């Protein structure tokens, strides 16, 4: 989907310019063949052949114009899809941010509910970090935990 649409459009412009140049060359070829001063079957055959070549050149110029139009359509479609991608990304980022905010608020409310209804002794026990086995600090634990004997 990605592409440098400015570069694509520059290429389309060059294709159009080349088509115009080829058309101009076809016109000059026909004009030059008409300026030939000799007559006869050879001159007529040469003019006919130059007219055929000019027709082929004009078809080639038309192909250049078709290619230029296709490139411009492609660039327009790339621009449209890139804008759509930006729009979707912006919208999804907003949704993700909103969801994260709602979840954070919900988590905060859940913590408030849990701590409001929690028994202080349970909270003290849940956050208790015991001293090493056999350490004298065990003698202070009953006072720290509020009445555990």
C-alpha positions in Angstrom: 0.0 0.0 0.0 2.9 2.2 0.6 4.5 4.3 -2.0 5.8 7.8 -2.7 2.7 9.2 -4.4 4.6 12.4 -5.3 7.1 10.2 -7.2 4.3 8.2 -8.8 2.7 11.4 -9.9 6.0 12.7 -11.3 6.3 9.5 -13.3 2.7 10.0 -14.6 3.6 13.5 -15.7 6.7 12.2 -17.5 4.6 9.5 -19.2 2.1 12.2 -20.4 4.9 14.4 -21.6 6.5 11.5 -23.5 3.1 10.8 -25.1 2.8 14.4 -26.2 6.4 14.2 -27.6 5.6 11.0 -29.5 2.5 12.6 -31.0 4.5 15.7 -32.0 7.1 13.4 -33.6 4.3 11.5 -35.5 3.0 14.8 -36.8 6.4 15.9 -37.9 7.0 12.5 -39.6 3.8 12.9 -41.7 4.6 16.5 -42.4 8.1 15.7 -43.6 6.8 12.9 -45.8 4.4 15.3 -47.4 7.3 17.7 -48.2 9.1 15.2 -50.3 9.4 16.7 -53.8 9.4 13.5 -55.8 6.4 11.7 -57.1 5.6 8.2 -58.2 4.9 4.8 -56.7 8.0 4.9 -54.4 7.0 8.3 -53.1 3.4 7.1 -52.5 4.6 4.0 -50.8 7.0 6.0 -48.6 4.1 8.4 -47.6 1.9 5.4 -46.8 4.6 3.8 -44.8 5.2 7.0 -42.8 1.4 7.4 -42.2 1.4 3.8 -40.8 4.4 4.6 -38.6 2.7 7.8 -37.4 -0.5 5.9 -36.6 1.6 3.3 -34.6 3.4 6.2 -32.8 0.0 7.8 -31.9 -1.1 4.4 -30.5 2.1 4.4 -28.4 1.3 7.9 -27.3 -2.2 6.8 -26.3 -0.6 3.9 -24.3 1.6 6.5 -22.5 -1.5 8.5 -21.7 -3.3 5.4 -20.4 -0.3 4.5 -18.3 -0.2 8.0 -16.9 -3.9 7.9 -16.0 -3.4 4.5 -14.3 -0.4 5.8 -12.3 -2.5 8.8 -11.2 -5.4 6.5 -10.2 -2.9 4.3 -8.3 -1.4 7.3 -6.5 -4.9 8.5 -5.6 -5.8 5.1 -4.2 -2.6 4.9 -2.2 -3.3 8.3 -0.7 -6.9 7.3 0.1 -5.8 4.1 1.7 -3.0 5.7 3.7 -5.5 8.3 5.0 -7.8 5.4 5.9 -4.9 3.7 7.7 -4.2 6.9 9.7 -7.8 7.3 10.6 -8.2 3.7 11.8 -4.9 3.9 13.7 -6.0 7.1 15.4 -9.4 5.7 16.3 -8.0 2.4 17.6 -5.3 4.2 19.7 -8.1 6.3 21.3 -10.1 3.1 22.0 -7.0 1.4 23.5 -6.2 4.5 25.7 -9.9 4.7 26.9 -9.9 1.0 27.7 -6.7 1.3 29.6 -8.1 4.2 31.6 -11.2 2.3 32.4 -9.3 -0.7 33.5 -7.0 1.4 35.7 -10.0 3.0 37.3 -11.6 -0.4 37.8 -8.5 -1.7 39.4 -8.3 1.3 41.7 -11.9 0.8 42.7 -11.3 -2.9 43.3 -8.3 -2.1 45.5 -10.5 0.4 47.5 -13.3 -2.2 47.9 -10.8 -4.9 49.1 -9.0 -2.6 51.5 -12.2 -1.1 52.9 -13.7 -4.5 53.7 -10.5 -6.1 54.8 -9.8 -7.0 58.4 -6.8 -5.0 59.7 -5.3 -8.2 61.2 -5.6 -9.9 57.8 -3.9 -6.9 56.2 -1.1 -7.1 58.7 -0.7 -10.8 58.3 -0.8 -10.5 54.5 2.0 -8.0 54.5 4.1 -9.7 57.2 7.7 -10.6 56.3 8.9 -13.1 58.8 12.4 -12.9 60.3 14.8 -15.8 59.7 14.1 -19.0 61.5 15.3 -18.9 65.1 16.0 -15.1 65.0 15.3 -13.1 68.2 12.9 -10.8 66.2 10.3 -13.5 66.5 9.9 -12.3 70.1 8.5 -9.0 68.8 6.1 -10.5 66.2 3.1 -10.9 68.5 3.2 -7.2 69.3 3.7 -6.3 65.6 0.7 -8.4 64.5 -1.6 -7.1 67.2 -2.4 -9.9 69.6 -1.1 -13.0 67.9 0.1 -15.2 70.8 
